Amino acid sequence: MKKKIRLAKIICHSGYCSRAEAEKIIKMGRVTIDDNPFAEFIISDSQIGRIKIDGKPIQKLSLKVWCFYKPKGYVCSTREQYGQKSFFRILPKELPRVMSVGRLDIESEGLLILTNSPELSNFLERPKNKIERKYIVKVSGKIYDNSLESLKNGITVKGIRYKGLKVRNLTNFEDNNTLEIKIYEGKNREIRKILSYFKLTVKLLKLFLTPWQRLATGVCWSIPDTVGVALHSPHFLNFLRQWPCMNPR
């Protein structure tokens, strides 16, 4: 039995463009199968190898992963609204089309994982896959033991339920403390909102040293192929679990 697949998904996963952009070029008639214009959005898996865009076969994606230290003052979006600047504009020009795994807000800086594979990005962002993100957070305000317990058990803030965090107070001062926080998912400004609920103000979140090198602001580094960059590769996933994935400031 032939499997049915969305054509835009196939084009997107080839790294050619986003899924929304793929749907546009399908409507424009730029996509052909067996050299015939193809305006349908669903194809069978047996047709995948015969897809062309503007007369050229789509290429099989060669999976690549990069690490990038995003500076403060840039959004993790290709859209630049309200005078905001996208960090994509400061990536090295030789990079192919990439997407970030997760996001850091405009007030944050830190390490992002970039990839040319939508499938890998989706896999790493799913909480069920247990890819841990580690943050070091400097806050002003008194930290109470019952607050830490609430953080570990999970809380509801303004109608949004946040799962329990792995949290550890590294200092235990009256004020200006440093927390280590580990999470498996990242809702919009999750750490800031949760800590604000406990009257704690985020002052600084700092990037860890990686086992290989320190990335300066704005530096992009390609993860070597020797790491075994393959989706679901145990070696690659262990590599990522050791990596302090995102550290907003």
KACORFEN-V567235 format. One line per field, one symbol per residue. ss: DSSP state (~ for helix, > for strand, _ for the rest). phi: phi as a letter, one per 30 degrees, with the letter a starting at -180 (. if undefined). psi: psi as a letter, one per 40 degrees, with the letter a starting at -180 (. if undefined). Layout:
# KACORFEN-V567235
ss->???
phi->???
psi->???
This chain:
# KACORFEN-V567235
ss->___>>>~~~~~~~_____~~~~~~~~~___>>>__>>____>>>~~~~~~>>>__>>_______>>>>>>___>>_________>>~~~~________>>>________>>>>>>__~~~~~~~~_~~~___>>>>>>>>____~~~~~~~~~_>>>__>>>___>>>>_______>>>>>>>______~~~~~~~~___>>>>>______________>>>__~~~______~~~~~~~~~_______
phi->.ddcbdddddddddidadddddddddddidcbbhicebcdcbbcddcedcdbbhicdddddcdbbbcbcdddjbccaddcchidcddddcdedddddbbcdibbdddcbldcccbcceddedddddeddhddccbcbcbckdccdddddddddjbcbhicdcddcdbbddbicdahcbccbbbcbbdeheddddddeciccdcabcdddddcaccdeidcbddddddidbeideddddedddddebbdc
psi->hhhhihddddddeeedaidddddddddeeehihfehhheiehiideedeehihfehiiihhhhihihhhhiieiigiehhifeihiedeeihdeiahiiihiihideiiahihiiehdddddddehdeefhhhhihhhiiihhiddddddddeiihhfehhhiiihihhedfidigihihhhieigihfddddddddefhhhdhhihihiedihhihehhhhhideefghhehddddddddehgdhgi.
